[in-house]
Amino acid sequence: MRDFQFPGRSPVYATRAMAATSMPEATLAAIECMRAGGNAMDAAITAAAVLAVIEPQSTGIGGDCFVLYKPKGKPVVAMNGSGRAPAGATMEALEAAGVKGTPRNTSPHVVTIPGAVSAWETLLQTYGTKGLDAALQPAIKFAEDGFVVTPRVNFDWSHTVDKLSETGATSFLVNGAAPKVGTVFRNAPLGASLRKIAAGGAKAFYEGELAAAMTAELRSRGGLHTEADFAAGLTASQFVTPITHKFEGRDIWECPPNGSGIVALMIMGIMDGFAHGSDALDPIRVHRHIEAARLVYRDRDAFLADPAQADVPVEHLLSESYLSGLRNLIDDNHAMKRLPTPGNLHKDTIYLSVVDSEGNACSLINSVFENFGSGILAGNTGIFMHNRGLGFRYEHGHPNCIAPNKRPMHTIIPSMATKNGEAEYVFGVMGAHYQPMGQSFVIGNMLQYGLNPQAAIDLPRYFPYAGKLELERSIPTRLRTALAARGHDIVDLDKPHGGGQAIFIDHANGVLVGGSDPRKDGCALGY
């Protein structure tokens, strides 16, 4: 139990249903959906759509999503809602257009066809009790009537003013600056676009007026996209077989590549072979976790790609023989000198967890990658195009090299832990490349150190990047000193690492326990 004389959050408890998201309005929309008879899938898509309006820097219908769903008494299913590169996106075409190396983050060449809307509709048709029309109604209201700008949304928005100015998305600035905290921001064009989708389904996004507007905007900036690319996106989302690995006696579930859930499973697999004490911030535990991540992220950059166009050795990477070999490379007293080289960091995403009264559980993550994605606003649609194409490697011969109709390596990874065939933890940590590190940290905090979801999420975070060890300012001095003594080159962060949500399903007591990250503006609610 936490010390009530110190600032902090208590976990949220309920007996019937629960939702945890990064904004209170989205959490409440999910709860209201379930109270009105909707299930966990209905509630999750409803909340995701609300977040696409009120947290525009992090997510939107111009982005992608991945989902894990556990129907009560049935196996876990996975949805890959990530889009593909245009049919004309070859290295030769990019080089002919003057692109050298990785394109700029505001370039049309880093815009893949958004997959979220296709995934939402497919998920609702398969597992929901309501349609896309009903799921979009709360989001439409927030777009048309406005939403209040909260502190974290303003913080991220303020760091993106230059991008929005550069791309001409000045309708998202107020006198050249981000909207102030506590002011109301309206996005009527997005409301109109959502109304079109509500009336016509996902087809209204991938064909017709909206697709034409998105294509025209991208082509006006030199993009290779065609309306045929968008039309193909209507059916691009697909159910895939989730991957799993044992950790502390549970089955941990992730979406398979092109998602990077395998990275989280590999880190957990390495850590599962170490004995652990009772302190989640014990320097040995943290040092081992950092070193494990360095090794696994190195492998991510070498192997992870779209399995439809490259061989990704999933079974080998998750084998105990391979993981034990990595584990044996870790020296408890010294940091490795050689580090992996991840891609760009500090991107934005939303994650949410929902459990309904029937025991169905949904773990969903939706993203435009960087703040406001590419910053490209598609005409008068209110839709920002993401820049997920930054997940490609722009190197001839690399497994993850951009190619026609190919999916990039993806950072967004929902997760779930089951025990005896039933969902026990529904969790995720947003934050681009940090996500596998964050996931393995949070689930380890709960399963190995006995922390409740809120306490597990609250703990200060760390992440190795490009030869440095990034620490949140809340890291205790004793831990900072111990890590420096092992040779880690420490730098302080100017913004926190990620944000997470988690729900623990306590089957023994018939109780749901939820936590929501204080690094965001959201909350968990239940009834």
N, C-alpha and C positions, 0 to 999 in steps of 0.2 A: 504494500500500500504506500502511496506517495505521501510525502510530508506536506500537510495542508498549509504550513506556514510559508511555503515557497510557491511562486507562481507555477502554474501547470494546468493540464487538463486531466480530468478523470475519464476513463473509458465510458462508453455508453452501453447500457444494458437494456435488453428487451426480450420478450418471449415469443413473439409471432414473426415479425419481419424487420428487416433493417437495410439501410442504405448508407453508404459513406462515399462522399464525393468532395471535390475541391472547392465547391461553392455551396452555401446554404440553400439558395434557390433551387439548385439542381437536386440536392438531397431531398428537399421538401417535395419537389415535383415527382420524384421516384416514390416517396412514401404515399403521396396522394393517389398516384396511379395504382399502387397495390391496395390501398384502402377502397378504391373504386372497383376492385375485382381483377385488376391486372396481375400478371405474374412477374417473376424476376426479370425475364427478358423484356417484357413491355416496359417495366420501370427503368431498366438499364438504358434502353434506346431513348426513352423520354428524357432521362437525365443527360445523356450524351448530346442530344439535340439542344437542350437548354444551355449546356456548357459551350456549344458551338456558337452561341450568340453572346453570352455574358462573360466568357473568358476568351475573347477573339484572338488574343496573342498566342494562345496555346493550342487551339483546336478549331475545327470548322468543317463544313461540308466539302471544302476544297482539299481535304486531307485523307488520311488512311485510318484504318482501325484493325485491331486484332481482338479476338474474343475467345474465352473459354467458358463453356456452359456445362453444368452438371445437373441434368434433370434428376429429380428424386428417384432413386432406385435404378438408374440407368448409367451407362458409361459417360465419361467426360468427352465432349466434342470440342473441336477447335474450328474457328473461322479465320481464314486469311482474307482480310479486307484491304490488302495492299494493291496499289495499281501498278501498271506496267509502263515502260518507256514507250514513246511513239514508235510506230512501225518504221519510220525513217531514221531512227536514232542509232546511227553507226558511228564508230570512231572516225571513219573517213569523212562522213558528212559533217561532223563537228569540226574536224580539222580544216575542211574546205570553208567552213564558216568563220575560221580564224580562231577557234578555241584551242588553247594550248594548256594542257594539264586540266585540273579541276576547274570547272566554270565558276564564275562569281555566284555568291549565294542569291543574288537578285536576277540571275540570268534565266531566260525561259528554258534553257537547256537542262536545268535541274528540276523542272516541273514534270513529274510523272502523272499519268491519268489518275485522279483521285478515286479511291476505292470505298470510302466510308459509306456513301449513300446506297450503293449496291449491296454492301454487307448488311446495313441496317434492314433493308427491305427483305433480304433473304432470311435473315435471322427471325424477323417477326412472322414471316409467312410459315416458317418451319416450327418455331417454338413459342411464338407469342399468341396472345388471345385477342389482341387489338391490331389494327393495321397501322401503316405508316402515317396515315392521315391523323389518327388520334394521337400518335406519339409526338407529332410535330406541333400540336396546338399550343402547349405552354411556351415552346421556343418562339413561335410566331408572335405571341403576345409580348414577350420580352423584346423582340426585335422592333415591333411597331410602337409599343408604349414606352420602351426604354428600360434600362437597367442601371443600378447604382454602381459606379466605379469603386472598387474596393482597394485596400492598400497594396496587396500583392499584384493585382492586375495593373494598377497605376505604376508600380515599380518596374514591371516588365515593359509596359507600354513606353515609359519614359526612356528606357534604354534602346528603343527602336525608332525614335523620332527621325534620326538621320536616314534610316532605311526607307521609312514611309515618305519622306521628302524626296529622296532619290527616285523612287518608283512612281511618284506622282499620286500616291494614295493620301492626298492631303485632306480628304473628307474625314479621315480618322485622326485629324489633329484639330485642336482648338487654339486659334491664334498661334499656330506653329508649334504647339506643345501638346503633350499627352493630356487627356481630360483629367481634371483634378479629382482627388479622392472625395467621395461624397456627392459628386455631381451625377446627373442622369445623362446617359448616352443612348441615342437611338440609331438604329440601322434599318430604316424603312426599306431600302432596296433589298436587303437580305430577307426581311419579312415577306416581301413580294415573291422572292425566289422560293422561299419555303412554302408559300401558298401554292405555287405552281407544282412543287413536288408533292405536296399533300393531296392535290387534286389529281395529278397524273402519275403518281408513283415515281420510282427511280428513273423510269424512262424519260420523265420530264427533265431530269438532270443531264442524262447522257445523250439525249437526242433533242432536236428542236431548238427553241430560242436560247435556252441557257447554254447548251453545248456550243451553239454558234457564237455566242458572246465570248465564251472562254477561249474557243479556238481563235477567233479574230484577235483577241487581245494578245495571245501568245504569239501568233504569227506576225502581228504588227511589231513585235519586239525581236523578230528573227527566229522564232521557234519553229520546230519541225512538225508540230502537231497538226492533225487533220480532224475533221468532224467524224471520220470513220474510226479514228483512234478512240474518241469519246464514246461512240456507239458500241465499240467492242468492250468498253469498260462496264457496260450494263450487266454483263454476265461474267465479269472478271473475278468477282469474289467467289470463294469456294470453301467448302468444308474440307478440312485436311485432318490427317491422323495426328493427334497430339503425341509429343514425346514425353517420357517420364523417367525418373531416376529416384532411387530410395535415398531418404535423408532422415535420420533419427526415427526410423521405423515407419515413416509416412511415404506415400507415393506423391512426389512433387510433379505437377503437370505444367507443361509449357507448349506453346505453339512451335512447330518445327521450322527449320530454315525455309525461306529466307529471313525469318525472324531470328533474333539472337537469344531466345530462351535457352538454347543449348549452353550458352556461356554461363548463365546462372546455375544450370545443373552441374556443369563441370566444376565450378567453384565450390558448390555444396559438396560434390563428391570428394574433392580434395580435403575440405574441412571436416567431413564426416569421419575421416581416418585418424584425426587427432583427438587425444583426450582433451577435455575442457574442464575449467574450474567453475566458479560461481559468479565471476565478475565479467560482464559482457564487454567492459572496456579494459580488460587485462591486457597489458602490452604485448604479451606473447600471442594472445588470440588475434589482436589487431594486426600485428606484424605478419603472422601467418596468412591472414586474410588478404592483406595487401600483396604479399608475394604470390599467393595463389592467383589473384586477379591479374597480376603482371603476366604470368605464364599463359593463362587462358586467353587474355585479350590478344596476346601475340598469335595464338592459334586462330582466334576469330578472324584476324586480319589476313591470315594465310588461306583459310579454308571456306569461310562463310560466303554463300552466294545463293542465287536462285537454283534450287535443285532440279528444275525443269531444264536448265541449260548448263549445269555444272555438277560434277560429282562432289557431294558433301559427305564425308565419312562419319556420319552420325554415330553408328554403333561403335566404331573404333574410338572416337573421341570420348564416349561415355563408358568405355570398358574399364573395369577396375585395374587391369594391368597397365593401361595408359595413364589413368589418374594417379595410381600409386607411384608411377615413374615421375610424374610431375611433383607429387608430394615429397618425394625423396630429394628433390632439388632444393627444397627450402631449408635454409640455415636459420635456426632460431635466433642467432646472435648477430647476423649481418644481412643487410639488404643486398639483393643482387645488383650488380653494376649495369647489366644490360636490361633495358626495358622494352616492352612492345610500343608500338607507335599507333595509338588509336587515331580516329579522324577528328573532326571538329567537335567541340564540346559545348555545353551550356545551351541545349535546345529545349523546346517547350512542348508539353504533352499534357493530357489530362488522363487520370485513371479513376475508375470507380468500382465499388463492390456492392452487390445486391444479393440478399437472401430473402425469399418470400416465405409465406406461412405454410406452404406445402413442402418446403425443404429444397426447392430448386435454387441453384446458386449461379451467379453470373459474375465473371471477372472481365472487365472491358477497358480497353485503352484506345484513345483516339488522339490524333496529332496532326499538326501542320509542320512539324519538325522545328525549325527556328521560330523565334518570335515573329508572328504574322507570316510565317512561311517565307516565300520568295519576296513578299511585299507587293506582288503583282495583284492588283484589284481588277477583276474581270468586268470591264465596262461598268454598267449601272446595275450589276447583279448583287453587290454587297458581298461577293465571294472572293476571299483571298486564296490564291493558288499556293499550295505547299511547295517545299523545295526538297522533297524526299530523294530526288536524284543525286543529292550530295552523298547518299549512301553507296553509290557506285564508285568503283576505282576506274579512273580514266587512264588506264594503262593497257596497251595491247597485250593479250595473252593472259591477263589476270583472270581467275575464275569469276571475279565480281566486276569485270569490265562491262561498261554499258553496252547494250545490244538491243536490236529491235524486239519489242514486246517482252522485255525481260524485267523482272522485279529486282530492285536493289536490295542489298543487305539492309535489314530493318532493325531499329533499336527498340521499338515499342513492344513490350512483352507482358501481357497479363499472366497471372499465375494462380495456382490453386493446389492445396494439399488435401489428400484424401486418406482416410484410415478405415480399414475394414469395408472399403467400397463406398463410403459416404464422405461428402465434403466436410472438412474440418476447419480449414483456413482458406479464405478467399482474399487474396492480397495482391498488391502490386506497388511498385515504386516508379514514378515518372522521373524523367531527367536524362533523356537521350542515352549517351554511352554509359552513363553512371548506372543505368537501370539494373543490369545483372549484378553488379556490385551491391547496389542497394537492396535488391531482392534477397540475395544470399545473406546480407547483414540482418535484415528485419526478420526473416523466418528463422535464422539462427538465434536471434535474440529471444524469440518466442519458444522455440522447441528445445534449444540447448540451455537457455538461461532462465526460462520460466516467466518471462515478462508478458504482461497483457498487451494487446495490440497497440494501445496508446503509448505505453512506456517503451515498447519496442521501436515505434516510429519516432519518438521524441529524441532518442539518443543522438549525440553529435556524430557527424559523418566525416568520412575521409575518402580520398580517391587518388590513386597514382596516375599521373598523366605526363607524358613526354619528359621523363626524367625527374619530375617533381612530385612531391606528395602534397596534395591539396587538403587542407584541414579547415573545417568550419571553426569559427572563432570560439565556439563553446567547448571545444576539445579541452579536457583537463590538463593543467600544466604538467602533472606527473606523466601523463601519457605522451604529451608532446616531447618531453625530455627523453623518455625511454625510446621513442622512435628515432629521434635525432641521434641518440647514442648508437643505434644500429646502422646508421649511415643513410637514413632517409633525408632527402633534401626538401625541407618543408617550406611551403608557401601558404599564406592565408587567402581565403576566398573573399571576393567582393559581393558574392551572392550565394545563397545556400544551395546545397546539392539536392535537387529533386524535390519530390513531395510524394506522399504515399497514403494509401487507405488500406485498412484490413478489417475483416470480420472473422471472429473465432466462433465456431458453432460448437457449443458445449452440449453434446448429446446427453451426457450423464445427468445434467441438471435441467435440460430443456431451455437453455438460455443462449442468447446471442450477445456477443461482446464486440463492440466496434471501436475503432480508433481512426482519427483523421489528422493529417500532418499540420502542425502549427506553422510550417514553412509556407503554407497556402492559406486561403481564406475560408476553407470549407469546414464541414462537420459531419459527424455520423448522427443519424436519428433512427429510432426504432419505436415499435409499439407492441 
